[in-house]
């Protein structure tokens, strides 16, 4: 199973060609940039376990190792979760 490195507080699970993933990436990148945080992106299509776990519920965001959102990323909620 592909796992995040743990160096970033936010992990974004995505798949190529996903328009919701593209929108989520923009929100996550913007918020993380504003707050000086980093994020990492994991392509679920590279790992069968991740495909089984998340399936069509992508994008999925995790903050500090805990699931935060799926499908859409709410900017305000993400900022709050990161302590802004």
LOFIDREN-593657 format. One record per atom (N, C-alpha, C): residue number from 0; residue in one letter; atom name; x, y, z. Coordinates in pm, whole numbers, m for minus. Example, Ala and Ser with C-alpha at 12.3 -4.5 7.8 and 13.67 -1.06 7.14 Angstrom:
! residues 2
- 0, a, N, 1319, m569, 780 $
- 0, a, CA, 1230, m450, 780 $
- 0, a, C, 1320, m330, 780 $
- 1, s, N, 1285, m225, 708 $
- 1, s, CA, 1367, m106, 714 $
- 1, s, C, 1290, 3, 787 $
This chain:
! residues 84
- 0, x, N, 85, m119, 0 $
- 0, x, CA, 0, 0, 0 $
- 0, x, C, 89, 125, 0 $
- 1, x, N, 59, 219, m86 $
- 1, x, CA, 132, 345, m88 $
- 1, x, C, 87, 428, 31 $
- 2, x, N, 182, 475, 107 $
- 2, x, CA, 147, 556, 222 $
- 2, x, C, 218, 689, 216 $
- 3, x, N, 158, 790, 272 $
- 3, x, CA, 222, 921, 275 $
- 3, x, C, 351, 915, 356 $
- 4, x, N, 440, 1007, 330 $
- 4, x, CA, 568, 1010, 400 $
- 4, x, C, 556, 1061, 543 $
- 5, x, N, 447, 1130, 572 $
- 5, x, CA, 427, 1181, 706 $
- 5, x, C, 485, 1319, 730 $
- 6, x, N, 553, 1375, 631 $
- 6, x, CA, 613, 1506, 649 $
- 6, x, C, 514, 1620, 629 $
- 7, x, N, 403, 1592, 563 $
- 7, x, CA, 302, 1695, 538 $
- 7, x, C, 182, 1671, 629 $
- 8, x, N, 118, 1779, 670 $
- 8, x, CA, m2, 1767, 755 $
- 8, x, C, m124, 1728, 674 $
- 9, x, N, m124, 1761, 545 $
- 9, x, CA, m240, 1733, 460 $
- 9, x, C, m200, 1632, 353 $
- 10, x, N, m284, 1529, 338 $
- 10, x, CA, m266, 1432, 231 $
- 10, x, C, m392, 1435, 146 $
- 11, x, N, m372, 1442, 16 $
- 11, x, CA, m482, 1446, m80 $
- 11, x, C, m475, 1320, m167 $
- 12, x, N, m576, 1235, m155 $
- 12, x, CA, m583, 1113, m236 $
- 12, x, C, m665, 1144, m360 $
- 13, x, N, m608, 1114, m477 $
- 13, x, CA, m670, 1151, m604 $
- 13, x, C, m655, 1039, m706 $
- 14, x, N, m709, 1065, m824 $
- 14, x, CA, m686, 980, m941 $
- 14, x, C, m675, 1071, m1062 $
- 15, x, N, m597, 1030, m1162 $
- 15, x, CA, m583, 1112, m1283 $
- 15, x, C, m717, 1130, m1355 $
- 16, x, N, m734, 1249, m1413 $
- 16, x, CA, m853, 1277, m1492 $
- 16, x, C, m978, 1308, m1411 $
- 17, x, N, m963, 1328, m1282 $
- 17, x, CA, m1076, 1354, m1192 $
- 17, x, C, m1092, 1505, m1175 $
- 18, x, N, m1204, 1560, m1225 $
- 18, x, CA, m1223, 1705, m1215 $
- 18, x, C, m1242, 1751, m1071 $
- 19, x, N, m1303, 1669, m986 $
- 19, x, CA, m1316, 1705, m845 $
- 19, x, C, m1179, 1709, m778 $
- 20, x, N, m1091, 1619, m819 $
- 20, x, CA, m954, 1617, m766 $
- 20, x, C, m880, 1744, m805 $
- 21, x, N, m899, 1788, m927 $
- 21, x, CA, m835, 1911, m973 $
- 21, x, C, m881, 2030, m888 $
- 22, x, N, m1011, 2038, m863 $
- 22, x, CA, m1065, 2147, m782 $
- 22, x, C, m1015, 2138, m638 $
- 23, x, N, m1011, 2017, m583 $
- 23, x, CA, m964, 1998, m446 $
- 23, x, C, m817, 2036, m434 $
- 24, x, N, m738, 1999, m532 $
- 24, x, CA, m595, 2031, m532 $
- 24, x, C, m574, 2181, m526 $
- 25, x, N, m654, 2257, m600 $
- 25, x, CA, m642, 2403, m600 $
- 25, x, C, m670, 2460, m461 $
- 26, x, N, m776, 2411, m396 $
- 26, x, CA, m811, 2461, m262 $
- 26, x, C, m703, 2423, m163 $
- 27, x, N, m662, 2296, m164 $
- 27, x, CA, m560, 2250, m70 $
- 27, x, C, m429, 2326, m90 $
- 28, x, N, m387, 2341, m213 $
- 28, x, CA, m262, 2413, m242 $
- 28, x, C, m269, 2557, m194 $
- 29, x, N, m381, 2623, m219 $
- 29, x, CA, m398, 2763, m179 $
- 29, x, C, m394, 2779, m28 $
- 30, x, N, m471, 2696, 41 $
- 30, x, CA, m476, 2705, 188 $
- 30, x, C, m340, 2673, 248 $
- 31, x, N, m278, 2565, 201 $
- 31, x, CA, m147, 2527, 255 $
- 31, x, C, m43, 2635, 228 $
- 32, x, N, m48, 2695, 111 $
- 32, x, CA, 45, 2803, 78 $
- 32, x, C, 24, 2922, 171 $
- 33, x, N, m102, 2959, 192 $
- 33, x, CA, m134, 3072, 280 $
- 33, x, C, m86, 3049, 423 $
- 34, x, N, m95, 2924, 469 $
- 34, x, CA, m64, 2892, 608 $
- 34, x, C, 78, 2840, 629 $
- 35, x, N, 153, 2830, 521 $
- 35, x, CA, 289, 2780, 533 $
- 35, x, C, 296, 2631, 563 $
- 36, x, N, 194, 2560, 523 $
- 36, x, CA, 188, 2414, 542 $
- 36, x, C, 222, 2346, 410 $
- 37, x, N, 257, 2219, 418 $
- 37, x, CA, 280, 2142, 296 $
- 37, x, C, 171, 2037, 283 $
- 38, x, N, 156, 1988, 161 $
- 38, x, CA, 63, 1877, 140 $
- 38, x, C, 128, 1780, 43 $
- 39, x, N, 80, 1657, 50 $
- 39, x, CA, 126, 1559, m46 $
- 39, x, C, 4, 1496, m112 $
- 40, x, N, 25, 1456, m236 $
- 40, x, CA, m82, 1398, m315 $
- 40, x, C, m46, 1253, m346 $
- 41, x, N, m145, 1165, m328 $
- 41, x, CA, m125, 1023, m354 $
- 41, x, C, m227, 980, m459 $
- 42, x, N, m177, 921, m567 $
- 42, x, CA, m260, 870, m676 $
- 42, x, C, m308, 730, m637 $
- 43, x, N, m439, 715, m612 $
- 43, x, CA, m490, 586, m566 $
- 43, x, C, m482, 477, m673 $
- 44, x, N, m466, 515, m799 $
- 44, x, CA, m462, 413, m905 $
- 44, x, C, m331, 336, m905 $
- 45, x, N, m235, 378, m825 $
- 45, x, CA, m107, 307, m818 $
- 45, x, C, m107, 199, m711 $
- 46, x, N, m220, 183, m640 $
- 46, x, CA, m224, 90, m528 $
- 46, x, C, m363, 28, m517 $
- 47, x, N, m371, m104, m530 $
- 47, x, CA, m501, m173, m526 $
- 47, x, C, m573, m153, m393 $
- 48, x, N, m499, m148, m283 $
- 48, x, CA, m562, m128, m152 $
- 48, x, C, m627, 10, m142 $
- 49, x, N, m559, 111, m195 $
- 49, x, CA, m617, 245, m194 $
- 49, x, C, m739, 253, m285 $
- 50, x, N, m733, 186, m400 $
- 50, x, CA, m849, 181, m491 $
- 50, x, C, m968, 119, m419 $
- 51, x, N, m944, 8, m349 $
- 51, x, CA, m1052, m59, m276 $
- 51, x, C, m1105, 28, m162 $
- 52, x, N, m1015, 96, m94 $
- 52, x, CA, m1054, 177, 21 $
- 52, x, C, m1134, 300, m18 $
- 53, x, N, m1087, 372, m121 $
- 53, x, CA, m1149, 500, m155 $
- 53, x, C, m1241, 494, m276 $
- 54, x, N, m1217, 402, m369 $
- 54, x, CA, m1303, 384, m486 $
- 54, x, C, m1344, 514, m552 $
- 55, x, N, m1472, 540, m551 $
- 55, x, CA, m1528, 660, m615 $
- 55, x, C, m1545, 777, m518 $
- 56, x, N, m1498, 762, m395 $
- 56, x, CA, m1512, 868, m294 $
- 56, x, C, m1400, 970, m300 $
- 57, x, N, m1330, 976, m412 $
- 57, x, CA, m1219, 1069, m423 $
- 57, x, C, m1265, 1202, m482 $
- 58, x, N, m1195, 1308, m457 $
- 58, x, CA, m1077, 1315, m375 $
- 58, x, C, m1109, 1299, m227 $
- 59, x, N, m1010, 1252, m153 $
- 59, x, CA, m1022, 1239, m8 $
- 59, x, C, m906, 1315, 53 $
- 60, x, N, m936, 1397, 154 $
- 60, x, CA, m830, 1468, 223 $
- 60, x, C, m817, 1416, 365 $
- 61, x, N, m692, 1408, 410 $
- 61, x, CA, m660, 1374, 547 $
- 61, x, C, m582, 1490, 604 $
- 62, x, N, m609, 1524, 730 $
- 62, x, CA, m533, 1626, 801 $
- 62, x, C, m478, 1560, 927 $
- 63, x, N, m349, 1567, 943 $
- 63, x, CA, m281, 1506, 1057 $
- 63, x, C, m317, 1359, 1073 $
- 64, x, N, m329, 1290, 959 $
- 64, x, CA, m353, 1146, 960 $
- 64, x, C, m497, 1102, 977 $
- 65, x, N, m588, 1198, 988 $
- 65, x, CA, m730, 1164, 1005 $
- 65, x, C, m810, 1214, 886 $
- 66, x, N, m908, 1131, 843 $
- 66, x, CA, m988, 1172, 728 $
- 66, x, C, m1062, 1300, 761 $
- 67, x, N, m1057, 1393, 665 $
- 67, x, CA, m1115, 1525, 685 $
- 67, x, C, m1235, 1548, 593 $
- 68, x, N, m1220, 1526, 465 $
- 68, x, CA, m1326, 1550, 367 $
- 68, x, C, m1315, 1451, 253 $
- 69, x, N, m1423, 1439, 176 $
- 69, x, CA, m1416, 1368, 50 $
- 69, x, C, m1507, 1438, m49 $
- 70, x, N, m1481, 1417, m177 $
- 70, x, CA, m1548, 1479, m291 $
- 70, x, C, m1516, 1627, m307 $
- 71, x, N, m1546, 1707, m207 $
- 71, x, CA, m1520, 1850, m216 $
- 71, x, C, m1444, 1894, m91 $
- 72, x, N, m1354, 1989, m109 $
- 72, x, CA, m1278, 2042, 3 $
- 72, x, C, m1330, 2181, 34 $
- 73, x, N, m1379, 2197, 156 $
- 73, x, CA, m1429, 2327, 200 $
- 73, x, C, m1311, 2406, 257 $
- 74, x, N, m1282, 2521, 197 $
- 74, x, CA, m1167, 2601, 236 $
- 74, x, C, m1171, 2641, 383 $
- 75, x, N, m1285, 2687, 429 $
- 75, x, CA, m1297, 2731, 569 $
- 75, x, C, m1274, 2617, 665 $
- 76, x, N, m1333, 2503, 635 $
- 76, x, CA, m1317, 2384, 721 $
- 76, x, C, m1170, 2340, 725 $
- 77, x, N, m1103, 2344, 610 $
- 77, x, CA, m963, 2305, 605 $
- 77, x, C, m877, 2402, 685 $
- 78, x, N, m903, 2530, 672 $
- 78, x, CA, m828, 2629, 749 $
- 78, x, C, m847, 2606, 900 $
- 79, x, N, m969, 2578, 939 $
- 79, x, CA, m998, 2552, 1080 $
- 79, x, C, m924, 2427, 1128 $
- 80, x, N, m925, 2323, 1048 $
- 80, x, CA, m858, 2198, 1085 $
- 80, x, C, m707, 2219, 1100 $
- 81, x, N, m653, 2312, 1023 $
- 81, x, CA, m509, 2339, 1030 $
- 81, x, C, m475, 2444, 1137 $
- 82, x, N, m578, 2488, 1208 $
- 82, x, CA, m555, 2579, 1320 $
- 82, x, C, m546, 2724, 1283 $
- 83, x, N, m599, 2761, 1166 $
- 83, x, CA, m591, 2902, 1123 $
- 83, x, C, m701, 2985, 1185 $
